[in-house]
Amino acid sequence: MSNNLNFQLKMDKKLEEIEASGNVPKLLLHSCCAPCSSYVLEYLSEYFMITIFYFNPNISEQSEYTKRVEEQKRLIEELPTKNPIAFMEGRYDVHLFEQAIAGKETLGERSERCYACYRLRLEEACVIAKEHQFDYFTTTLSISPYKNALWLNEIGELLQNQYDMPYLYADFKKRNGYKRSIELSEQYHLYRQDFCGCKYSQAEEAARKGNV
């Protein structure tokens, strides 16, 4: 996949097609956390019937996982949207993550370890979307400046072809999406974690801050 692809433009074209059709398709939206989903929900709920799919076995600690789930549910309840938003929780099994990244544990942030984690979460979203007859699937992950949008869309495209399940191309950090997510997080007093979720990223963040 070319580095020159503009995923926002690909999404614009798809949204124009949806708007012209007069239909409201069903989107399964994998979410990593409430803050990252905030702008995405505000934006895409104008065009889709969205179900948030919360599948993040990379989150190492049960307490952290539960806290993020509850924040996601609260945001859905409080955020005004054109179309209603549903919530679906995936399996929480840290072993799934550990198996997916086996041999890559020490590679660091933004490495093949992260690629494997992206693949794990997007593939589960794709399978569930196919099983429940959604029209599209995608993820909120690209809103973060720390996440590789090219990798995410590459994986989405591969899964689309493998499972015959339409993927919605996206780079949600475009057009000040990340900035808007920060504004919405402040508006709704959302818990914003300072690490991705896995124990490896948590340790790396602590090291950067000099806490180890």
C-alpha positions as CSV (number, residue, x, y, z in Angstrom):
1,M,0.0,0.0,0.0
2,S,1.4,3.4,-1.0
3,N,2.5,5.9,1.6
4,N,0.9,8.6,-0.6
5,L,-2.7,7.3,-0.1
6,N,-5.0,9.9,1.5
7,F,-7.4,7.8,3.6
8,Q,-9.5,10.8,4.5
9,L,-10.3,11.4,0.8
10,K,-11.2,7.7,0.4
11,M,-13.6,8.1,3.4
12,D,-15.0,11.3,1.9
13,K,-15.9,9.5,-1.3
14,K,-17.6,6.7,0.6
15,L,-19.6,9.1,2.8
16,E,-20.7,11.0,-0.3
17,E,-22.0,7.7,-1.8
18,I,-23.8,6.8,1.4
19,E,-25.4,10.3,1.7
20,A,-26.5,10.1,-1.9
21,S,-28.1,6.7,-1.4
22,G,-30.3,7.9,1.4
23,N,-29.5,4.7,3.4
24,V,-28.0,4.5,6.9
25,P,-25.6,1.5,6.9
26,K,-24.5,-0.4,9.9
27,L,-20.9,0.2,11.1
28,L,-19.0,-2.0,13.6
29,L,-16.5,0.5,15.1
30,H,-13.7,-1.1,17.0
31,S,-12.8,1.4,19.8
32,C,-9.6,1.5,21.9
33,C,-11.0,3.9,24.4
34,A,-13.6,6.6,25.0
35,P,-11.4,9.6,24.3
36,C,-10.3,8.2,20.9
37,S,-13.9,7.3,20.0
38,S,-15.3,10.7,20.9
39,Y,-14.6,12.6,17.7
40,V,-15.2,9.5,15.6
41,L,-18.7,9.0,17.0
42,E,-19.5,12.6,16.6
43,Y,-18.4,12.5,13.0
44,L,-19.6,9.1,11.7
45,S,-22.9,8.9,13.6
46,E,-24.2,11.4,11.0
47,Y,-23.9,8.6,8.4
48,F,-24.1,5.3,10.2
49,M,-25.9,3.2,12.7
50,I,-22.8,2.5,14.9
51,T,-22.1,-0.3,17.3
52,I,-19.0,0.2,19.3
53,F,-17.0,-3.0,19.5
54,Y,-14.8,-2.9,22.6
55,F,-12.1,-5.6,22.1
56,N,-8.8,-4.8,23.7
57,P,-7.0,-7.8,25.2
58,N,-3.8,-5.8,25.0
59,I,-4.8,-4.0,28.2
60,S,-2.8,-5.9,30.8
61,E,-4.6,-4.9,34.0
62,Q,-8.2,-5.9,34.7
63,S,-8.8,-2.7,36.7
64,E,-7.5,-0.5,33.8
65,Y,-9.6,-2.5,31.3
66,T,-12.8,-2.1,33.4
67,K,-12.2,1.6,33.9
68,R,-11.9,2.1,30.1
69,V,-15.0,0.0,29.4
70,E,-17.1,2.1,31.8
71,E,-15.8,5.4,30.4
72,Q,-16.8,4.1,26.9
73,K,-20.3,3.2,28.0
74,R,-20.7,6.6,29.8
75,L,-19.6,8.5,26.7
76,I,-22.2,6.7,24.5
77,E,-24.9,7.6,27.0
78,E,-24.0,11.2,27.2
79,L,-22.9,12.1,23.7
80,P,-25.7,13.5,21.5
81,T,-25.7,11.9,18.1
82,K,-28.0,11.9,15.0
83,N,-28.2,8.1,15.0
84,P,-28.2,5.9,18.2
85,I,-25.1,4.1,19.2
86,A,-24.9,0.6,20.6
87,F,-22.2,-1.1,22.6
88,M,-20.8,-4.6,22.2
89,E,-18.0,-5.9,24.4
90,G,-15.5,-8.5,23.0
91,R,-13.6,-11.1,24.8
92,Y,-11.2,-10.0,27.4
93,D,-8.3,-12.5,27.4
94,V,-4.8,-11.1,27.7
95,H,-3.4,-14.4,26.5
96,L,-4.8,-13.6,23.0
97,F,-2.6,-10.5,22.9
98,E,0.5,-12.4,24.3
99,Q,0.1,-15.0,21.6
100,A,-0.3,-12.4,18.9
101,I,3.0,-10.6,19.8
102,A,5.1,-13.6,20.8
103,G,8.7,-13.0,20.0
104,K,8.1,-9.2,19.6
105,E,7.7,-8.2,23.2
106,T,10.9,-6.1,23.4
107,L,10.6,-4.3,20.0
108,G,9.2,-1.1,21.5
109,E,6.3,1.2,20.6
110,R,5.4,1.6,16.9
111,S,7.2,-1.6,16.0
112,E,6.0,-5.0,14.6
113,R,4.7,-5.6,18.1
114,C,2.1,-2.9,17.5
115,Y,1.4,-4.2,14.0
116,A,0.5,-7.6,15.4
117,C,-1.7,-6.0,18.0
118,Y,-3.5,-3.9,15.4
119,R,-4.0,-7.1,13.3
120,L,-5.4,-9.0,16.3
121,R,-8.0,-6.4,17.2
122,L,-9.0,-5.5,13.6
123,E,-9.4,-9.2,12.6
124,E,-11.7,-9.9,15.6
125,A,-13.8,-6.8,14.6
126,C,-13.9,-8.0,11.0
127,V,-15.1,-11.5,12.0
128,I,-17.8,-10.1,14.3
129,A,-18.9,-7.6,11.7
130,K,-19.3,-10.4,9.2
131,E,-21.0,-12.7,11.6
132,H,-23.6,-10.0,12.6
133,Q,-24.1,-8.8,9.1
134,F,-22.8,-5.3,9.4
135,D,-22.2,-3.2,6.3
136,Y,-18.7,-2.0,7.3
137,F,-16.1,-2.2,10.0
138,T,-13.3,0.1,11.0
139,T,-11.3,1.2,14.1
140,T,-10.8,4.4,16.0
141,L,-7.0,3.7,16.4
142,S,-6.0,6.0,13.5
143,I,-7.0,9.1,15.5
144,S,-3.9,8.8,17.6
145,P,-0.7,10.5,16.4
146,Y,1.1,7.6,17.9
147,K,-0.7,5.0,15.7
148,N,0.4,4.2,12.1
149,A,-2.6,4.9,9.9
150,L,-0.9,3.2,6.9
151,W,-0.5,0.0,8.8
152,L,-4.1,0.1,10.1
153,N,-5.6,0.7,6.6
154,E,-3.3,-1.9,5.1
155,I,-4.6,-4.5,7.6
156,G,-8.2,-3.4,7.1
157,E,-7.8,-3.9,3.3
158,L,-6.2,-7.3,3.8
159,L,-9.0,-8.4,6.1
160,Q,-11.6,-6.9,3.7
161,N,-10.3,-9.2,0.9
162,Q,-9.8,-12.2,3.2
163,Y,-13.3,-12.1,4.7
164,D,-15.3,-10.3,2.0
165,M,-16.3,-7.7,4.7
166,P,-16.2,-4.1,3.6
167,Y,-13.6,-2.0,5.5
168,L,-14.1,1.8,6.0
169,Y,-10.7,3.5,5.2
170,A,-9.9,6.2,7.7
171,D,-7.3,8.5,9.2
172,F,-9.3,10.2,11.9
173,K,-6.4,12.4,13.0
174,K,-6.9,14.4,9.8
175,R,-8.9,17.7,9.8
176,N,-8.1,18.3,13.5
177,G,-9.7,15.0,14.6
178,Y,-7.2,14.4,17.3
179,K,-7.6,18.0,18.6
180,R,-11.4,17.6,18.6
181,S,-11.1,14.4,20.6
182,I,-9.1,16.3,23.2
183,E,-11.8,19.0,23.4
184,L,-14.6,16.4,23.7
185,S,-12.6,14.5,26.4
186,E,-12.4,17.7,28.4
187,Q,-16.1,18.5,27.8
188,Y,-17.2,15.1,29.0
189,H,-14.4,14.7,31.7
190,L,-13.2,11.5,30.1
191,Y,-10.3,9.5,31.6
192,R,-7.3,9.8,29.3
193,Q,-4.7,7.2,29.9
194,D,-1.1,7.9,29.2
195,F,-0.2,4.5,27.7
196,C,-1.7,2.3,25.0
197,G,-2.7,-0.5,27.4
198,C,-0.2,-3.3,27.4
199,K,2.4,-3.7,30.1
200,Y,5.2,-3.2,27.6
201,S,3.9,0.3,26.5
202,Q,3.3,1.1,30.2
203,A,6.9,0.3,31.1
204,E,8.2,2.2,28.2
205,E,6.2,5.3,29.1
206,A,7.4,5.1,32.7
207,A,10.9,4.9,31.5
208,R,10.5,8.0,29.3
209,K,9.2,9.8,32.3
210,G,12.1,8.6,34.5
211,N,9.8,6.7,36.8
212,V,11.9,3.5,36.7
